[in-house]
Amino acid sequence: MLSHFTEHMWLAETSTQAHYDKLAEYVEIWNRHLKDTLEPELVMNLNHTEEALKPFYEDLLLQFERLKRDLNE
C-alpha cells in the first residue's frame, strides 16, 4: 500500500496526502518488527496499532464515496 501511495501521490487528494507520514511510520515499524530488528517491548511502547491509521482509512472511504457520487451524476 505504501509503495502504491508513493508512486501515485500526485493523484491523491490533499486531505489523503496528509496521512502519508503516518502510513510510512506504521509500515516502517511493522517491517522492522517482522525482521526482528525491534524489541517487542519497544513496539508495544510505541503504541504501534492500526488505530493510528483510522483517519487515513476514513479519508479514503470519503474520497471513494465522493468520486462514486460524482461519476453517477
C-alpha positions as CSV (number, residue, x, y, z in Angstrom):
1,M,0.0,0.0,0.0
2,L,2.8,2.4,0.9
3,S,4.6,1.9,-2.4
4,H,1.4,2.4,-4.3
5,F,0.6,5.5,-2.4
6,T,4.2,6.8,-3.0
7,E,4.1,6.1,-6.8
8,H,0.6,7.7,-7.2
9,M,0.8,10.5,-4.7
10,W,0.1,13.0,-7.5
11,L,-3.3,11.5,-7.9
12,A,-4.3,11.7,-4.2
13,E,-6.4,14.4,-2.8
14,T,-4.7,16.9,-0.5
15,S,-6.6,15.5,2.5
16,T,-5.4,12.0,1.7
17,Q,-1.8,13.1,1.1
18,A,-1.8,14.5,4.7
19,H,-1.9,10.9,6.0
20,Y,1.3,9.7,4.2
21,D,3.6,10.3,7.1
22,K,1.5,8.2,9.5
23,L,1.3,5.4,6.9
24,A,5.0,5.4,6.3
25,E,5.8,5.3,10.0
26,Y,3.3,2.5,10.6
27,V,4.8,0.4,7.7
28,E,8.4,1.1,8.8
29,I,7.8,-0.1,12.4
30,W,5.8,-3.1,11.1
31,N,8.7,-4.1,8.7
32,R,11.3,-3.7,11.4
33,H,9.1,-5.7,13.8
34,L,8.8,-8.5,11.2
35,K,12.6,-8.5,10.7
36,D,13.1,-8.8,14.4
37,T,15.2,-5.6,14.5
38,L,12.9,-4.0,17.1
39,E,12.3,-5.4,20.5
40,P,8.7,-6.4,21.0
41,E,8.6,-4.2,24.1
42,L,9.6,-1.2,22.1
43,V,6.9,-1.9,19.6
44,M,4.4,-2.0,22.4
45,N,5.8,1.2,23.9
46,L,5.4,2.9,20.6
47,N,1.7,2.1,20.7
48,H,2.0,0.6,17.3
49,T,-1.6,-0.2,16.4
50,E,-3.6,0.2,13.3
51,E,-5.8,2.6,15.3
52,A,-3.4,5.4,14.1
53,L,-4.4,4.7,10.5
54,K,-8.2,5.0,11.1
55,P,-8.3,8.7,9.9
56,F,-6.5,7.6,6.8
57,Y,-9.0,4.8,6.1
58,E,-11.9,7.2,6.8
59,D,-10.5,9.7,4.3
60,L,-10.0,7.0,1.7
61,L,-13.7,6.0,2.1
62,L,-14.8,9.6,2.0
63,Q,-12.9,10.2,-1.2
64,F,-14.2,7.0,-2.8
65,E,-17.8,7.8,-2.0
66,R,-17.3,11.3,-3.4
67,L,-15.8,10.0,-6.6
68,K,-18.5,7.4,-7.0
69,R,-21.2,10.1,-6.4
70,D,-19.5,12.4,-9.0
71,L,-19.4,9.7,-11.6
72,N,-23.1,8.9,-11.1
73,E,-24.2,12.5,-11.7
